[in-house]
Structure formats: structure tokens, C-alpha cells
């Protein structure tokens, strides 16, 4: 008789393989199949930061990539998640130990939760394993104390206006902006209008291409890529 394990959602951290938690690593070690999101390159190969992390950690043999289009229209992405949902249910019914991975923390701006929610609605046991989000790794990289004592912190997606940023900072709230590429002009305007604030910019944290700057002169002109984060202190 086979033992059915919960389907586990493992957070891989921001990019550096060593930043996965020990609990997450142990879950990967016992997996029969690891579902990993990836994009398709022009030569037909899968590519993703999650895939790179898994390869470095030595889990190539158990990876099953699924194509996740990088598009604001989520139609194709939802179809990909639906396919993983169906496959993971089938494999678990066969007694397989299934893990589904995501970069950063699976509970923080991770659309892979679509699969988690559907499985839970079906009464299938699921487990979410925490990870280190990009802004925490970014703060450590810069040697920052992101918040201290009674300071407040807010985490925003890229859909934010300059006025919203100004209002939070006037209230002495430290601001973290994820998906920074979606609000380039708004951030530039805030930097130009309020040079007195501290702007800490990070991109590709945890990889060989990681970069950090707190220069207003540079940041007011910089174009922010997808894998970028900003921490603004008053």
C-alpha cells in the first residue's frame, strides 16, 4: 500500500541556491517529481531562475518544467497552472511525492498559489514551505536594517502612483516596491521630487548579475528590469 504525501509548495529564495531553507531542501530530496516554472528560449530550451537553482542543487533528474508565459494577459499562464494541477493530482494518486517550486516565497506575490488553492478546494493535502523573499535578501546584501523599533513597513506591487509613495513616506513608513519594472516613471518622479529620501535599488539579487545602488543621480534615469526591488526609507 502506497502512502500519499501532501503536495508541497517549496520556496526557492531569491536566486542564490544557498538561500533555500533546510526544510525546503529536504522536501526536494524526497520528491519523485518537481514541477518548475520556466520560459521557452528561441532555441526551444527551458530557462528560468528557479530551474537554475534546482540544477545547482543537484535535482535535474526529477525536474518537470512547465512553460509559463511572461505576459500581462494571464490566459496562457492559467492554462499552464491548470495542467500542473491535473498532473500533480494524478501523480499523487499513483503514490508519487510531488513538489511544486517558486522563486522567493510562494506566499508573496506568487501566482503559483492558483494551483495551491485548487488542490485545497479538492480536499487534497497541501503544504507551503516558507522561503526568503527578494527584499529581505536585498537588505542583507546592502547591510541594511530595513526597519527598526517602531517603524512601519509596507510592501507594494509595481502598480503604484507617485502620490501613494509620497503619502506613505510622509507617514514615516518604509516602502518596499516589488515588480519595479511596472512603475518606472512613478519612481523616477518620486526621486526627482524628493531627493531627501533614501532610495536603495537592487536587481538580480542572489545571482552573478546582482547589483545595488543608492545613487539618486543614477536611479532617476535608470530603467528597471523585471528582477528588481527598491527599498525607500524616509
N, C-alpha and C positions, 0 to 999 in steps of 0.2 A: 504493500500500500504506500502510495506516494504522499509526502507531506507538502501541502500548499503553503507557500510563503506569501507574505504580503508583497504587493508590487511596491518597490521602493523608489523614491524620487531623490536622487543624490545631487547635492550642490557641489560643484567642482571648484568654486572660488573664482577669483578674477582673471586668472591666466597662468600664474606660476604654479606648476604641478605640486610643489611642496606645501602650498597653502590649502590643499584639501584637508578636511578634518580626518582624524584617525578612524572615526566611526564611518565616514563616507568611504574611505579606502577599504575598510573591512567588508563593507557591503559590496563593493566592486569585486573583491576577491572571491566572493561566494556566488557571483552571478553566472548564470548559464547564457544569458543574453543581455547586452547593454544597448539600449536604444539611444542613439546620439544624433542630435540635430546638426545638419550641415548644409552648405550651399554647394551648387554644382559649378565647377570651373569650366572654362571654354573647351578644355581638352577632355571633358567628361568625367573628371575625378571629383571626389568629395573633399571639401575643405571647410574647416571650422576651428575656432579656438578650443572648443570642447573636445573635438577629435584629436587635436594636437596634445592636449593634456592627457587624454587616455592613452595615446600612443607612447608618450614619455613614461607613463606609469606602468606600461607593460601589459595593457589589456587589449591589444589589437585583435586577438583571436576570437574574442567574444562580442565585438562591436557590430551592431547592425545600424548603419546610418539611414536616416530618412531625410529627404530633401525638404528644406524649409525656406521658401522664397522670401527674400528681403524686399517686401513690398508693403506699402500702406494699405493696399487692398488685401484684406486678410482671408479672402475666399480660398486661395490655394493652400495657405498655411493651415486653415481649419480642416481642409481635406487631408493634409498630411497628418495632423494630430488624430483625426478620426481613424486613419489607417493604423497608426500606432496603438490606439485604444483597442481596436479589434484584434490586432496581432498579439498584444500583451495579454488580453483576456484568454485567447486561445492557447498560448504557450503556458500560461499559469495553470489552465485546466489540465494540461499534459504533465504537470508536476515540475515545470521549469521555474527557476529562480530568476525573476525579471527585475532589472534596474533601468530606470529612465533618468538621464542626466540633463543638467542645465548648468550654464555658467553662472558665476556669482552665487546668489542664494535663490533657491527655487520659489521662495515665497515673496520675493521682492522684484516687482515688475517683470515677472517671468510668465509668458503666455502659455508655457507648458502646463500650467495649472488647469487648462481646459481638459487635459487628459485625466488629471488627478480627480477633478470634480465629477467627471462622467463615471469613472470607476467607482468612486464612493457612492454615487447615486445608485449604482447597480448592486451595492452591498458587498463589493469586493474589497478586502482589506488593503489599505494603502499606508505607507509610512513616508514621512517627509524628513529628510536628513539635512540639517542646517549647514550653511556654509558662510564664508567670508564675503560680504558684498564689496563691490569695487571701491566705494567711497571710504570704507574702513582701511582697505589695503593702501589706498591713496594717501590717507592721513599718515599712516605708518611710514610710507616711502619718504614723505616730506618731513618726518619728525614732528608732526603737528599734534597738539592737544585740540581735537576738533571742538569739543565743548568741555566746560569745566564748571564746577559748583552749581549755581542755579541757572546757568544759561540754557536756553531752549534751542531745539534743532528741528528743522523741517526738511523733508526730502521731497523734491518736486520732479515730475517728469519734464520733458522738454517743452511741453505746451504751457508756457508761462509768459506773462507780459512784463514789460519793464516796470510798470506801476506796481504790480504784485511784488516784484523783487524789492522795490523801494519801500513798500509798506512793511514787509517782513523785517527788513534791515533797520528801519526806523524804530520798530518794536524790539530791537536788540535780539533778534532771532537769527542764529546761524543758518545759512541756506546751503543745502546740497542740491545740485542740479544733475540729474541723470539724463541720458539721451540728449546730450548738449547740442548735438548737430541740428536739433529741431528748433532751436531758439537763438541762432547765431546773432541776428540783428538786435534782438532784445537785450542780450548780454552786452554786446558792444555799446549800445546806448546807455546802459547802466554804468559801465566802466567810464564812459566819457562824461556822464553827468555827475558821477560820484567817485572820483579818484581817491577819496579818503578811506574807502573800504578796502579790505584785503581780499584780493582775488587769487585763489590757488587753483591752478589749472593742471589737469592730468590727462594723459592719453596712453592707451595700450599698457596700463599698469600690469605688472606681473609678466611681461614679455620682454624680448630683446629690444623691442622698439619703444619701451616705456619712456615717457617724457614728462617733465614737470617744469612749470614756470609760474612766477608770481609777479612778472613784469607787466605793469599796466600798458606801457608803451607797445609791447609786443602783442598783448592779448586783445587790444582794441582793434587790431587789424587781422587777427588770426581766424582762419576758417577751421571750425571744429569738426573732426571726423566722428564717425559713429561711436567708436570706443573711446569716449571722452567723458570726463566728470569735472565739475567745478565746485569748490567749497568757498563760500563767501562769508567772511567774518566782518562784523561791524567795528 
